[in-house]
Amino acid sequence: MSTLEYTVSMLETMPEEKLKEVQNFIRYLTFRDEGNLLIEMLTEDAMVEQLAKSMEKSDLGATVPANVISQKMREKYVI
């Protein structure tokens, strides 16, 4: 049995929850290098500006509960 065949057979028998963990790990390996990041790296000034805006919104009550954010993250990243 080749390495590919063995890997495929393991994936075929793996529970759905474990498959999601494998997918997340592969995403991590694929996008961990700075050149492949899907987010923009901010300068310190840009980060401070965004944080200040965020604090202003929070002071005005424009927030989303943490459990709602967590659920959206779980759905988006299949956690």
N, CA, C and O atoms as a GROMACS GRO file, in nm:
protein
  316
    1MET      N    1   0.086  -0.118   0.000
    1MET     CA    2   0.000   0.000   0.000
    1MET      C    3   0.090   0.124   0.000
    1MET      O    4   0.181   0.136   0.082
    2SER      N    5   0.064   0.215  -0.092
    2SER     CA    6   0.143   0.337  -0.100
    2SER      C    7   0.105   0.434   0.011
    2SER      O    8   0.002   0.418   0.077
    3THR      N    9   0.188   0.532   0.032
    3THR     CA   10   0.161   0.634   0.133
    3THR      C   11   0.030   0.706   0.103
    3THR      O   12  -0.049   0.733   0.193
    4LEU      N   13   0.007   0.737  -0.024
    4LEU     CA   14  -0.116   0.804  -0.063
    4LEU      C   15  -0.238   0.717  -0.034
    4LEU      O   16  -0.336   0.764   0.022
    5GLU      N   17  -0.230   0.590  -0.072
    5GLU     CA   18  -0.341   0.499  -0.046
    5GLU      C   19  -0.368   0.485   0.104
    5GLU      O   20  -0.484   0.483   0.147
    6TYR      N   21  -0.263   0.476   0.182
    6TYR     CA   22  -0.277   0.464   0.327
    6TYR      C   23  -0.342   0.590   0.385
    6TYR      O   24  -0.432   0.581   0.469
    7THR      N   25  -0.298   0.707   0.340
    7THR     CA   26  -0.353   0.833   0.387
    7THR      C   27  -0.501   0.844   0.352
    7THR      O   28  -0.583   0.883   0.436
    8VAL      N   29  -0.536   0.811   0.230
    8VAL     CA   30  -0.675   0.817   0.186
    8VAL      C   31  -0.761   0.721   0.268
    8VAL      O   32  -0.872   0.756   0.308
    9SER      N   33  -0.710   0.601   0.294
    9SER     CA   34  -0.789   0.504   0.372
    9SER      C   35  -0.810   0.555   0.515
    9SER      O   36  -0.917   0.534   0.572
   10MET      N   37  -0.710   0.621   0.572
   10MET     CA   38  -0.727   0.678   0.706
   10MET      C   39  -0.833   0.788   0.704
   10MET      O   40  -0.919   0.793   0.792
   11LEU      N   41  -0.829   0.875   0.604
   11LEU     CA   42  -0.925   0.984   0.595
   11LEU      C   43  -1.067   0.932   0.574
   11LEU      O   44  -1.163   0.991   0.624
   12GLU      N   45  -1.080   0.824   0.500
   12GLU     CA   46  -1.213   0.768   0.473
   12GLU      C   47  -1.279   0.713   0.598
   12GLU      O   48  -1.401   0.711   0.609
   13THR      N   49  -1.199   0.668   0.692
   13THR     CA   50  -1.255   0.608   0.814
   13THR      C   51  -1.255   0.704   0.933
   13THR      O   52  -1.305   0.670   1.040
   14MET      N   53  -1.202   0.821   0.914
   14MET     CA   54  -1.190   0.918   1.023
   14MET      C   55  -1.325   0.983   1.053
   14MET      O   56  -1.398   1.018   0.960
   15PRO      N   57  -1.357   1.002   1.182
   15PRO     CA   58  -1.482   1.072   1.217
   15PRO      C   59  -1.481   1.216   1.166
   15PRO      O   60  -1.374   1.277   1.150
   16GLU      N   61  -1.599   1.270   1.140
   16GLU     CA   62  -1.612   1.405   1.084
   16GLU      C   63  -1.539   1.510   1.168
   16GLU      O   64  -1.474   1.599   1.113
   17GLU      N   65  -1.548   1.499   1.298
   17GLU     CA   66  -1.483   1.596   1.387
   17GLU      C   67  -1.331   1.597   1.366
   17GLU      O   68  -1.270   1.703   1.363
   18LYS      N   69  -1.273   1.480   1.353
   18LYS     CA   70  -1.128   1.470   1.331
   18LYS      C   71  -1.090   1.520   1.192
   18LYS      O   72  -0.984   1.580   1.174
   19LEU      N   73  -1.176   1.496   1.092
   19LEU     CA   74  -1.150   1.549   0.958
   19LEU      C   75  -1.141   1.701   0.959
   19LEU      O   76  -1.057   1.760   0.892
   20LYS      N   77  -1.229   1.764   1.037
   20LYS     CA   78  -1.226   1.911   1.048
   20LYS      C   79  -1.095   1.958   1.110
   20LYS      O   80  -1.040   2.061   1.070
   21GLU      N   81  -1.046   1.884   1.210
   21GLU     CA   82  -0.918   1.918   1.271
   21GLU      C   83  -0.804   1.909   1.169
   21GLU      O   84  -0.716   1.995   1.165
   22VAL      N   85  -0.807   1.805   1.087
   22VAL     CA   86  -0.706   1.788   0.982
   22VAL      C   87  -0.714   1.904   0.883
   22VAL      O   88  -0.611   1.961   0.844
   23GLN      N   89  -0.835   1.940   0.842
   23GLN     CA   90  -0.853   2.052   0.748
   23GLN      C   91  -0.797   2.182   0.807
   23GLN      O   92  -0.729   2.257   0.738
   24ASN      N   93  -0.827   2.207   0.933
   24ASN     CA   94  -0.777   2.329   0.997
   24ASN      C   95  -0.625   2.330   1.005
   24ASN      O   96  -0.563   2.434   0.986
   25PHE      N   97  -0.565   2.214   1.033
   25PHE     CA   98  -0.420   2.206   1.039
   25PHE      C   99  -0.358   2.231   0.902
   25PHE      O  100  -0.256   2.299   0.890
   26ILE      N  101  -0.420   2.176   0.799
   26ILE     CA  102  -0.370   2.198   0.662
   26ILE      C  103  -0.381   2.346   0.626
   26ILE      O  104  -0.290   2.401   0.565
   27ARG      N  105  -0.492   2.410   0.664
   27ARG     CA  106  -0.505   2.555   0.640
   27ARG      C  107  -0.394   2.631   0.711
   27ARG      O  108  -0.334   2.723   0.655
   28TYR      N  109  -0.366   2.592   0.835
   28TYR     CA  110  -0.258   2.657   0.911
   28TYR      C  111  -0.125   2.643   0.838
   28TYR      O  112  -0.053   2.741   0.822
   29LEU      N  113  -0.094   2.521   0.795
   29LEU     CA  114   0.033   2.498   0.725
   29LEU      C  115   0.040   2.576   0.594
   29LEU      O  116   0.147   2.624   0.556
   30THR      N  117  -0.073   2.589   0.528
   30THR     CA  118  -0.077   2.656   0.398
   30THR      C  119  -0.059   2.806   0.411
   30THR      O  120   0.010   2.868   0.330
   31PHE      N  121  -0.121   2.865   0.512
   31PHE     CA  122  -0.125   3.011   0.520
   31PHE      C  123  -0.039   3.071   0.630
   31PHE      O  124  -0.051   3.190   0.658
   32ARG      N  125   0.048   2.993   0.693
   32ARG     CA  126   0.124   3.047   0.806
   32ARG      C  127   0.239   3.140   0.766
   32ARG      O  128   0.282   3.222   0.846
   33ASP      N  129   0.288   3.126   0.644
   33ASP     CA  130   0.398   3.212   0.600
   33ASP      C  131   0.348   3.353   0.576
   33ASP      O  132   0.239   3.372   0.521
   34GLU      N  133   0.426   3.452   0.615
   34GLU     CA  134   0.383   3.592   0.601
   34GLU      C  135   0.341   3.627   0.460
   34GLU      O  136   0.246   3.703   0.442
   35GLY      N  137   0.409   3.575   0.361
   35GLY     CA  138   0.376   3.606   0.223
   35GLY      C  139   0.240   3.554   0.181
   35GLY      O  140   0.183   3.602   0.083
   36ASN      N  141   0.187   3.457   0.254
   36ASN     CA  142   0.059   3.397   0.219
   36ASN      C  143  -0.055   3.439   0.312
   36ASN      O  144  -0.165   3.387   0.302
   37LEU      N  145  -0.028   3.532   0.402
   37LEU     CA  146  -0.132   3.572   0.496
   37LEU      C  147  -0.249   3.636   0.423
   37LEU      O  148  -0.231   3.714   0.329
   38LEU      N  149  -0.369   3.602   0.467
   38LEU     CA  150  -0.488   3.659   0.406
   38LEU      C  151  -0.526   3.792   0.470
   38LEU      O  152  -0.619   3.859   0.426
   39ILE      N  153  -0.452   3.829   0.575
   39ILE     CA  154  -0.479   3.957   0.641
   39ILE      C  155  -0.364   4.052   0.615
   39ILE      O  156  -0.250   4.010   0.590
   40GLU      N  157  -0.394   4.177   0.620
   40GLU     CA  158  -0.292   4.278   0.597
   40GLU      C  159  -0.216   4.305   0.727
   40GLU      O  160  -0.278   4.322   0.832
   41MET      N  161  -0.085   4.309   0.719
   41MET     CA  162  -0.005   4.342   0.836
   41MET      C  163  -0.012   4.494   0.855
   41MET      O  164   0.014   4.570   0.762
   42LEU      N  165  -0.046   4.537   0.977
   42LEU     CA  166  -0.064   4.680   1.005
   42LEU      C  167   0.060   4.740   1.067
   42LEU      O  168   0.136   4.673   1.137
   43THR      N  169   0.079   4.868   1.040
   43THR     CA  170   0.182   4.941   1.110
   43THR      C  171   0.131   4.971   1.251
   43THR      O  172   0.012   4.956   1.278
   44GLU      N  173   0.219   5.011   1.338
   44GLU     CA  174   0.177   5.042   1.475
   44GLU      C  175   0.074   5.155   1.476
   44GLU      O  176  -0.025   5.148   1.548
   45ASP      N  177   0.096   5.260   1.396
   45ASP     CA  178   0.003   5.372   1.390
   45ASP      C  179  -0.135   5.329   1.340
   45ASP      O  180  -0.237   5.372   1.393
   46ALA      N  181  -0.137   5.244   1.238
   46ALA     CA  182  -0.265   5.196   1.184
   46ALA      C  183  -0.339   5.112   1.287
   46ALA      O  184  -0.462   5.119   1.298
   47MET      N  185  -0.264   5.031   1.362
   47MET     CA  186  -0.326   4.948   1.464
   47MET      C  187  -0.384   5.035   1.576
   47MET      O  188  -0.496   5.010   1.623
   48VAL      N  189  -0.310   5.135   1.619
   48VAL     CA  190  -0.358   5.226   1.724
   48VAL      C  191  -0.484   5.298   1.676
   48VAL      O  192  -0.580   5.315   1.752
   49GLU      N  193  -0.485   5.340   1.550
   49GLU     CA  194  -0.602   5.408   1.494
   49GLU      C  195  -0.724   5.316   1.494
   49GLU      O  196  -0.834   5.358   1.532
   50GLN      N  197  -0.706   5.192   1.452
   50GLN     CA  198  -0.817   5.097   1.450
   50GLN      C  199  -0.867   5.067   1.591
   50GLN      O  200  -0.987   5.055   1.614
   51LEU      N  201  -0.775   5.054   1.686
   51LEU     CA  202  -0.815   5.029   1.824
   51LEU      C  203  -0.891   5.147   1.883
   51LEU      O  204  -0.988   5.128   1.957
   52ALA      N  205  -0.849   5.268   1.850
   52ALA     CA  206  -0.920   5.387   1.898
   52ALA      C  207  -1.062   5.390   1.844
   52ALA      O  208  -1.157   5.419   1.917
   53LYS      N  209  -1.078   5.361   1.715
   53LYS     CA  210  -1.212   5.357   1.655
   53LYS      C  211  -1.297   5.249   1.721
   53LYS      O  212  -1.415   5.269   1.747
   54SER      N  213  -1.236   5.136   1.748
   54SER     CA  214  -1.307   5.026   1.812
   54SER      C  215  -1.354   5.064   1.951
   54SER      O  216  -1.466   5.032   1.990
   55MET      N  217  -1.269   5.132   2.026
   55MET     CA  218  -1.307   5.175   2.161
   55MET      C  219  -1.421   5.277   2.156
   55MET      O  220  -1.510   5.275   2.240
   56GLU      N  221  -1.418   5.366   2.056
   56GLU     CA  222  -1.526   5.462   2.040
   56GLU      C  223  -1.659   5.390   2.015
   56GLU      O  224  -1.760   5.423   2.076
   57LYS      N  225  -1.658   5.293   1.925
   57LYS     CA  226  -1.778   5.216   1.895
   57LYS      C  227  -1.828   5.142   2.020
   57LYS      O  228  -1.948   5.136   2.046
   58SER      N  229  -1.734   5.086   2.095
   58SER     CA  230  -1.770   5.014   2.217
   58SER      C  231  -1.835   5.109   2.317
   58SER      O  232  -1.935   5.074   2.381
   59ASP      N  233  -1.779   5.227   2.332
   59ASP     CA  234  -1.835   5.327   2.423
   59ASP      C  235  -1.977   5.366   2.383
   59ASP      O  236  -2.058   5.401   2.468
   60LEU      N  237  -2.006   5.360   2.253
   60LEU     CA  238  -2.140   5.394   2.203
   60LEU      C  239  -2.236   5.275   2.212
   60LEU      O  240  -2.354   5.287   2.181
   61GLY      N  241  -2.183   5.159   2.255
   61GLY     CA  242  -2.268   5.042   2.270
   61GLY      C  243  -2.281   4.957   2.145
   61GLY      O  244  -2.363   4.865   2.141
   62ALA      N  245  -2.203   4.986   2.043
   62ALA     CA  246  -2.209   4.910   1.918
   62ALA      C  247  -2.118   4.787   1.929
   62ALA      O  248  -2.011   4.783   1.869
   63THR      N  249  -2.163   4.688   2.006
   63THR     CA  250  -2.083   4.568   2.029
   63THR      C  251  -2.164   4.444   1.993
   63THR      O  252  -2.286   4.448   1.979
   64VAL      N  253  -2.092   4.333   1.980
   64VAL     CA  254  -2.154   4.203   1.955
   64VAL      C  255  -2.109   4.111   2.068
   64VAL      O  256  -1.990   4.105   2.099
   65PRO      N  257  -2.202   4.038   2.130
   65PRO     CA  258  -2.164   3.948   2.240
   65PRO      C  259  -2.059   3.846   2.196
   65PRO      O  260  -2.059   3.800   2.082
   66ALA      N  261  -1.970   3.812   2.287
   66ALA     CA  262  -1.860   3.720   2.258
   66ALA      C  263  -1.910   3.585   2.210
   66ALA      O  264  -1.849   3.524   2.122
   67ASN      N  265  -2.021   3.535   2.266
   67ASN     CA  266  -2.070   3.403   2.225
   67ASN      C  267  -2.117   3.405   2.079
   67ASN      O  268  -2.107   3.303   2.010
   68VAL      N  269  -2.168   3.517   2.032
   68VAL     CA  270  -2.210   3.529   1.892
   68VAL      C  271  -2.086   3.528   1.802
   68VAL      O  272  -2.085   3.460   1.699
   69ILE      N  273  -1.984   3.602   1.840
   69ILE     CA  274  -1.859   3.605   1.763
   69ILE      C  275  -1.795   3.466   1.760
   69ILE      O  276  -1.750   3.420   1.655
   70SER      N  277  -1.792   3.399   1.875
   70SER     CA  278  -1.733   3.265   1.882
   70SER      C  279  -1.806   3.168   1.790
   70SER      O  280  -1.743   3.089   1.720
   71GLN      N  281  -1.938   3.175   1.789
   71GLN     CA  282  -2.016   3.086   1.703
   71GLN      C  283  -1.986   3.112   1.555
   71GLN      O  284  -1.972   3.019   1.476
   72LYS      N  285  -1.978   3.240   1.518
   72LYS     CA  286  -1.947   3.275   1.379
   72LYS      C  287  -1.808   3.224   1.340
   72LYS      O  288  -1.788   3.175   1.228
   73MET      N  289  -1.711   3.235   1.431
   73MET     CA  290  -1.576   3.187   1.404
   73MET      C  291  -1.575   3.036   1.387
   73MET      O  292  -1.508   2.983   1.298
   74ARG      N  293  -1.649   2.964   1.474
   74ARG     CA  294  -1.656   2.818   1.463
   74ARG      C  295  -1.715   2.778   1.327
   74ARG      O  296  -1.666   2.685   1.264
   75GLU      N  297  -1.819   2.849   1.284
   75GLU     CA  298  -1.881   2.817   1.156
   75GLU      C  299  -1.789   2.849   1.039
   75GLU      O  300  -1.776   2.770   0.946
   76LYS      N  301  -1.725   2.966   1.045
   76LYS     CA  302  -1.639   3.009   0.935
   76LYS      C  303  -1.517   2.920   0.919
   76LYS      O  304  -1.480   2.884   0.807
   77TYR      N  305  -1.454   2.883   1.031
   77TYR     CA  306  -1.329   2.807   1.026
   77TYR      C  307  -1.348   2.660   1.060
   77TYR      O  308  -1.250   2.588   1.079
   78VAL      N  309  -1.471   2.615   1.067
   78VAL     CA  310  -1.505   2.474   1.090
   78VAL      C  311  -1.427   2.420   1.210
   78VAL      O  312  -1.353   2.322   1.201
   79ILE      N  313  -1.447   2.488   1.320
   79ILE     CA  314  -1.377   2.448   1.445
   79ILE      C  315  -1.470   2.362   1.528
   79ILE      O  316  -1.433   2.317   1.636
   0.00000   0.00000   0.00000
